[in-house]
Each structure stands twice: as structure tokens, then as C-alpha cells.
Amino acid sequence: MLVAVVVLVNVLGGDDEGDGGGAVADVEGTTDPQRAEDLPPLPVEVPAPTPEADANCPQLLQALPLDLLGEPARLVDSDTPYAAAWGDPPVVLVCGVPQPEGLVPGEGLFTINGVTWFVDQSDPGATVWTAVDRAVYVEVSLPPDVDSAPVTALSDVLAATLPAR
């Protein structure tokens, strides 16, 4: 099943003379920003949905940002709607994953904005952060050269939408 991220754009009338109708904020960055429609659908492996995932993941996915730290959301090709991705190389979120291998309660955990994360750096191709204190486990895979900023930004959304356990 192809899961699409729909971007709704509301173009307001007005000019750039300060009426607020068409004002555009100055944004630093590249002169050729990536656009979601320029990125191909990303195949993402997801586990079979559990009743817990069906009960909790939809509200998380609905609350995710269309832009994550300047990276656009992109189409995800997965077997469930419980995956999202941003940018290229992609930051990938999967809701409803199994408990991560190597998780030892109380060891090697980080708390960011009220969410407790387990970090797996065993794969040289990605750093995998798994939220381990929510109603379902949520995995965020980062490219190896990306710091924890996406996890920090997503922690607020997880804390607001998924109950702690």
C-alpha cells in the first residue's frame, strides 16, 4: 500500500507591501531547497500492526510535521500507514515496532523532552532511536551523519500524542 503525505497549500491573496496576506519569511539555507514532490516514494519495512499500534499510532501519524527541521515529508511505501519519512537521506519514523534488541531496563537510555529513548548504533548505515516509554514503541532511524535534532523535535509530538507507560 502506498501511504501519501498530503500537503495542503492555502495561497492567500495580497501583495508584499506588509498586509500580511502574502508575506514570506526570510529563510536561510540552500538556494535550491528540496521539495517533497521531487523525492521518490521511500520503501519502509514495517511490522504487522498490533492492536496496540492500531489504537495508538493513528493519532501520532496525524500530528507529525510536514516539515522536520527544514526537510520535507515524503511519500512512504509500506504495508501499514504507521510510517513517515522526511528528506534525503531520509529520517524515518515507524510506529508500533517490537521492543528493540539489547534493551536493558534502566541502561543506556536517554530522556528527551519527557520521552525515554534507547539508541542503537550497531548499524553503520543508521542510528536507530526507539521510544521505549510510550503505549507503543516508536522507532526513528537517522542517517549516520545526522545528530539527535530530529529526535528532539519528534519527542514533543510523541509526548503530546502517545500515553506514557
Beta strands, then each sheet from edge to edge (+ up, - down):
strand 1: 2-3
strand 2: 42-43
strand 3: 67-68
strand 4: 71-74
strand 5: 76-77
strand 6: 83-86
strand 7: 91-97
strand 8: 109-112
strand 9: 115-120
strand 10: 127-131
strand 11: 137-142
sheet 1: 1+ 5- 2-
sheet 2: 3+ 4- 6+ 7- 11+ 10- 9+ 8-
end
